[in-house]
Amino acid sequence: MNKQSIIVSPTLLYMGGATYAYTRYPLTLSTLFAAGMILSGYLMLIARSDIIPDSPSKRLPKK
């Protein structure tokens, strides 16, 4: 688990749930969009915490 997965995974889950809610229930897109922006903001604040490690570097180690 790293900073990127803290943001991306719940956001993708929210997008799927919002799509389902929009097609199944009488919700407006502006309501779903606003809730998604609030969720994304909270997730970005959580990801800034020092407790959560950074993403691993994709560079090869020097020999």
Buried (B, 14 or more C-beta within 10 A) or exposed (E): EEBEEBBEEBBEEBEEEBEEBBEEEEEEEEEBEEBBEEBBEEBEEBBEEEEBEEEEEEEEEEE
